Amino acid sequence: MQRCSHLPAWAAALGWEVLGDGPLKARVQPLQGCWVVEELYPRRLTYAWQEPNPQASLLLVQHGRCIAESGKAPLLLRAEGRNAALLPPAAAHRLTVSQAPCRLVRLVLPASAVHPTAGAWTADLSLMLPMLRLLEQALRHQGGEERRGELGATLLGYLLHQLAATGCAITLAAAANDPAAESHTEGSLKTRLEHWLAEHLENPLQLADLAAAMALSPRRLQEVCRQQAGCTPMELLRRLRLEALAARLQDPSHQSATLASLMAPLQVPNSVATRHTFARLFGVSPADYHRKPVAPR
């Protein structure tokens, strides 16, 4: 097993690159006052390094197995079992990859964070990597500061919620006064979901896509949506698409367009079920609504 003597500062890394003398690849991104570091170890090895400014960090294993040591008893982590560990602030660190390739995500916490001393847990983090990819895309888009802030708050809220469900409760001091973080609570889910859906009506969407955008599991999203909106997330999506279709049917610029050509971009099927649902909402069929004269303004 290869041993490497040092690990350069993560914040100096931009994109994927080899750090130090070993086969470690890392991607570093800022995240709501934290640092999120994706690490990939293609083969078994042991890394040991010194941290000049010790900070607590979360280690989240996505693939493979490793043993983490930070001044406490060694913690064995694996993707199919205990996959999350809180490492306390320590000057000396050691990570042994026992099963490769090993992919993990490290969340470096700010000094003001309130958290357990140390420990390991089993957490459902299945949405973490897709959400990281969305954040990465936003980081590459020039002028997308607001979008990056929303995605960052969503991702961080998801991670902290999933970890809290296992007994690992972490509080970030800044979150209490952060409007962006507050807007991503379950209490505002209906408004957030409607806003997000309105921007993605023309995209092919599944329940998993909606759940990832809201930083909830599909099951939890179903539960909260029923409580707040009185319907399932996919039923809400269908209603918003039909409302958008109705607006286009009454748009004078679409007067000569066929019904099918207006339905297709909104992912609305030209079916009997669609016509029945539309008639229930608007009193007439889509074809009759298209011919209905627009009331003068």
Secondary structure as GFF3:
##gff-version 3
##sequence-region A 1 297
A	DSSP	beta_strand	2	4	.	.	.	ID=ss1
A	DSSP	three_ten_helix	10	12	.	.	.	ID=ss2
A	DSSP	beta_strand	17	19	.	.	.	ID=ss3
A	DSSP	beta_strand	24	31	.	.	.	ID=ss4
A	DSSP	beta_strand	34	41	.	.	.	ID=ss5
A	DSSP	beta_strand	45	50	.	.	.	ID=ss6
A	DSSP	beta_strand	57	69	.	.	.	ID=ss7
A	DSSP	beta_strand	75	78	.	.	.	ID=ss8
A	DSSP	beta_strand	84	87	.	.	.	ID=ss9
A	DSSP	beta_strand	92	108	.	.	.	ID=ss10
A	DSSP	beta_strand	119	121	.	.	.	ID=ss11
A	DSSP	alpha_helix	128	140	.	.	.	ID=ss12
A	DSSP	alpha_helix	145	164	.	.	.	ID=ss13
A	DSSP	three_ten_helix	173	177	.	.	.	ID=ss14
A	DSSP	alpha_helix	179	182	.	.	.	ID=ss15
A	DSSP	three_ten_helix	186	188	.	.	.	ID=ss16
A	DSSP	alpha_helix	189	198	.	.	.	ID=ss17
A	DSSP	alpha_helix	207	214	.	.	.	ID=ss18
A	DSSP	alpha_helix	218	229	.	.	.	ID=ss19
A	DSSP	alpha_helix	233	249	.	.	.	ID=ss20
A	DSSP	three_ten_helix	252	254	.	.	.	ID=ss21
A	DSSP	alpha_helix	259	263	.	.	.	ID=ss22
A	DSSP	three_ten_helix	264	266	.	.	.	ID=ss23
A	DSSP	alpha_helix	272	282	.	.	.	ID=ss24
A	DSSP	alpha_helix	286	291	.	.	.	ID=ss25
###
